[in-house]
C-alpha cells in the first residue's frame, strides 16, 4: 500500500519512521475493532508485545477485554470451592 504525502511536509529521512508509525497505528485500530488480538497486533506493528501493549494503553485500547459479568461469575465460582 502506498500513501502519498506532500513533500514539503515530509522529508525523505522521515519516510521510514512515518511508515512505522502508520503501521503501528493501523494495528492499534485493528485491535480496537477486535479484528486481531494483542499478539497479532504486535506482530503486524513490528513491535515487541510489551511495547505494543503500552501503545494500546496510550490510545485507550484495553489490553484485557473481559466482560465484568463474566469476571464476577468466575470469582463467585472460585469462592464456592
Steps between C-alpha positions, in 0.01 A plus 500: 500500500623846425408825669582828333592793720605850396881508466518845658367352826682166507871470435670189364652423840156492660348259248614179671408624849161618379435167331570316826272737692216456251538121511491504882192725510326278244572199724363687804178568312469134395527394866249769602257358240570147633626383161827385659618416846790672674760247384404523135477879528853518640626275223336711229628820661851355502531563873570291810175407673573710812570812293183442298300459820632839619399651165151352536470656847616838364213483251240385753471145370448238770768233504273265691146509372306279737132563569445605862209260548717208388772601745250524785362156416846346495593665830176375654572148372848513650353607832272196497796259499 
